[in-house]
């Protein structure tokens, strides 16, 4: 055989093998239709229970608590969930712990042990059986990558001793970085933009913000599944200056708000309004505007299909964020059937 031809065949074969490795399905362990639950009391209303049943949801990623910098800078649990009712039968619970990035400057070995022990104790106290996994949610950066990965290895050792696995959340910008040491990642397809801007881009999810990162997704060396947004947010602006996010604002209150566009309201009466998950309020002034941000189903589905094209199998497990009656009603049942379909 001609040496040049042989070299060409070898080169093409190697390229095809590399392509096959890059695009092979990297399965998430035991994929299920899933939801996030991000409230501080676990209690499902009728609509939420029906959503789980109608969409054959078998897994809830449930935020158990946050880890924040406490007194003297020591990490401490915050906003721990309470169980107002039992988890429906047949639903697997994945305890999820949000770790603030600034906590990683502390003793992570002790932090890892304490988190795992607290999760195990909460499972036992609340009769949460069959827990196979813990998820860590952290917005780590290049500067905290080394200590975060060491922390995850410590968490993983503690979990493996209990026969449990570890998953983590992955932000889009982290696709260009070394994958963390864990069993799989959940690619968060929301909060992709800048919510402080009053322009035409949707900060929850906009294809223009997603596209630059997708070139990394095929070769990312960690099994991935995807999480998509079903929530909306109310953003308060004074002119084009961002003031805050309004939680639980009744935009239908015509004594305070006047609707001037499908997703925009103007404040007509000044007062204090809830602005966060804490007890803090924000003062809204006459003339301020509220922009409602919500992702159209067509945008979610377009990105869903593009991810699957570039990373076959990423939608074998889909998680929606998050389970709440007000969020569920944003979309039609046929939309959810497409979102959950691989």
N, C-alpha and C positions, 0 to 999 in steps of 0.2 A: 504493500500500500504506500502511496506517495506520502512522504513525511509531513508535508504541509497539510494534506488532506486529513491525515491522522490527527495532527495537532488541532485542526479546526473542529473535527468531531469531538475530541476530548474537551475543547473549550465550550462547545455548544452543550454537551452533556452536563458539564459542571454548572453552566448557567441555568439549565433546566432544573437540575437538582437543587440549586440555591433558590430558584423561584418557587419550587414545590415546598421547600422548607419554610420559606418566608410566608407563603399563603396557606399553609396547612391549617386545619381547624385546631385551635388550642382550646379544648373544652374546659369549661368551668365545672368543678366537681358537683355532681347531682344538680344540674340546672333545673330551675323551677320558675314559673311566673311569680313575680314578687312585687312587693311595695315597700317603701320606707314609711316608718311611723315616727314622727318627730315632735310629739307633744309630751308634756310632763305628767299627764295622767293617761293611763291606758283605759279607754272606755269607747266602745264602738256603738254608733247609733245604727238605726235600721238600714239607712242608705249605705253606710260603710260595710256592714255585714253582707248586704245584697251584692255590693261591688265585688267582694272577695269570692262569693259563690258564683256569680254570673261570669266572672272572668277566670275561674278555676285557679285562683291565686293560692299557692301552697307555702309561701315563705314571706315572713315579715322581718325586714331589717329594722330593728327597734332600737332607737337611741335610749340607752340606759342612763347615761350621765355624761357631762362634760368634765374635762380636766383643765383647770385654770390655775394661774399663779395665785396662791393664797397668801397668808401672812408670812412675812419674812421671805417671800418669793417661793415658798415651798408649794409644789403642786397639790391641789385639793379638788375633790369632786364637787360638782355644782349642778343644780337643776336635775336632780335624780328623779327618774320616773317613778310614779306610784301606780299600782294596779287597782283600778276601780272595779274590774271584773276579770274573769278568766279568759285566757286566749282561746279562741275557737278551736275545737278538736280538728286534728288533721293539718294544722298550720305549724310549720317549723319556724321557730324564733331564732334570729341571728342577733345577739346582743351587739350593739354598735356604740362605740365610745369615741367622742370627739375630743381630740387632744390639741390644746392650743400650742402653737409653734414655740412660744416663749417658755413653755414648761420643759423643753428639751435641754435646757441649760442646767437642769438639776440632775440628781442621781437617778439615771434612767433604769438601773438594775432594780432598785427598790420600787420605782414607779411601775415598771412592768409587772413585778410580783404583786403589788398592791391592786393594780387594775384587774388582773386575772382573778385574784382571790375575791375581790369585791363582786365581780360578775358572777362567779360561782356561788357565792353566798346569796346574791339576789335571786338567782335561779332556784336555789333550794327554798328560800323564804317564801317565794311566790309560786311554788309548785310548777315551775317551767321545766318540763322534762324533755329529754331527747335533744338537748343543745349540742350541736356538733362543731360549732364555729364561733369565732369572735371576729368582729370587724373593727379596725382602727381607722378613723377619719382624721386626717391631719393635712393642713396646707403647707407641707414642707417645701423648702427651697434649697438651692445649691449650697447655701451657707450652713444649713442644718441637716443636709443629707447624710453625712457620715454618722452623726450622733443619732439621727432618726433610724437609720438602718440598724445600728447597734441595738437600739431600743426594740425594734421589731424582732431581731434575732432572740432577744431575751424573752419577749412575749411568746414567741413561737416555741421556745424550749419549755416554758411553763404550760403552754397549751398541749404540746405533744405528750407531756407527762400525764395529761388527762384525756388523751385520745381525741383532741380537738384540733381543728385547722385554723389558719389565719387568712383573712382577706383584708384588703385595704382599698381606700378610694384613690383614684388617679385623676388629677386635673389634666386638661388638655396640654398645658405647657410642660407637664412632667413627662409627656410621651417622648420628648427629645432628651430625656435624662436616663440614667441607669435605672432599671426596674428595681423596686424594693424587694427584699427577701420575704416572700409570702407565697401562699398557694395560688392566689389569683387576685386580680384587681377589678374594681368597678369603675368604668370610665364615666365620669360625671358630665353629662351633656347638658349642663345648665350653669347659670352664672358665668357665662362666657365673655361678657362685655362689661362696660363701665356704667354702673347704674346712676352715676352722678351727672351723666350727660343727658341733655334734653333733646338730642337729635333723633334721627329716624331709625337708628339701630336699636334692636331689642336687646337689653343687657342680659335677659334670661337665656336666650338662645337666638343667634343670628348666623346664617350660613357664612356671611362675610368674615365673622370672627373665628369660625370653626376651620375654614378652608386651609389657612396657613399651617395648621398642625397635622392635617391628615396625611401628609407625606411620610410621617413617622409611624403610622399606625400598623401597617402591614408587617414591618420588621420588629415591632415591639416584642421583646422576648419574655412575655408573661401572659398566661391565659387571661382573657378579658371578657367581661360582659358589659352591657350598657345600661345607664340610668337616664331616663328622660323626664322633663318637667311637665307637670300638669297644674302647677300653681300659678297664681297671679300676684303681683305686688303693686302697691299704691305709693308712688314717689311724689314727694312734696317739693315744689320749686317756688322760689321767689324770682320771677323773671326766668332767666336761664341758670340761676344759682341753686344748686341742690341744697335742701334743708334737712330732710330726713325721710325715713320710710314710715308710713302710717299703717299700723296694724289695727285690724278690726274697725276701720273707719266706715261708718254708714254713709256711703256716698249718695244714698237715696234720701238723706235728710235734707229737704229743700230749705230748711232754715239756715243751713251752713254751706251747702254746695249747690252750684248751678251747673248742669251739664251743658257744655258748649261744643262737644264733639263726641263721637262714639267712645273714645278712650281718654277723654280729658274733661276735667271739672275745674271750676273757678270757685274760690272761697268767697262767700258773701257775708260771713259773720265771723269775727275773730273769737277764738277760744283755745283752750288747751285740749289736745287730742292724744290718745295713746300712740306711742311711736316706737315701742320696742316690746320684747317679750318680758321685760321687767316692768317696774311700776313708773318708769320715767315717762313724762309727757313732753310733747312739742307744741309750742304756740303757733297756731295757724293765723295768718293775718289776711284781712280783706285784700283781694287781688292776687293772693298766692294761687298757684295752679296745682292740681293733682293729676299726674299721668298714670294711667293704669297700664301695666305691662303684662301681657299674656301671650303665649306662643300659639299661633294658629296650628291646628292639627296638621294642615298640609305641610307646614315647615318641619314639624317633628317627623312626619312620615318620609319626607324627602331626605332628611339627614339620616334617619333610620336605614333607608335603602342604600344610601351612599356608604355608610359605615359597613354594611353587610357586603357591598361590592368590593370594598377595599380590604376587608378583614372578615372573610367567611367564618360564620359561627359566632360572631360577637353578639348576635341577637338570639342565640339559643336560650339564654336567660335574659329577660328584660325586667328592670325594676322601674316603677314609676314613683316620682317624688311629688307630693307625698299623700298618704291616705287621709283624706279629710273631706267631709261632705261638700264644702264649698268649692273644693278643687275638682272633685269627681264630676260635678255638673258642668264643667267647662266644655266637655267633649261628648259626642254621641257614642253609643255602644259600638257602632261599626268602626269608629276611630280606634277604640281600645282593642278591638279584634285585630286590626292591622298593626297597631303598635306592639302588641304581644306576639304577633306572628313572626317566626324567624325570618 
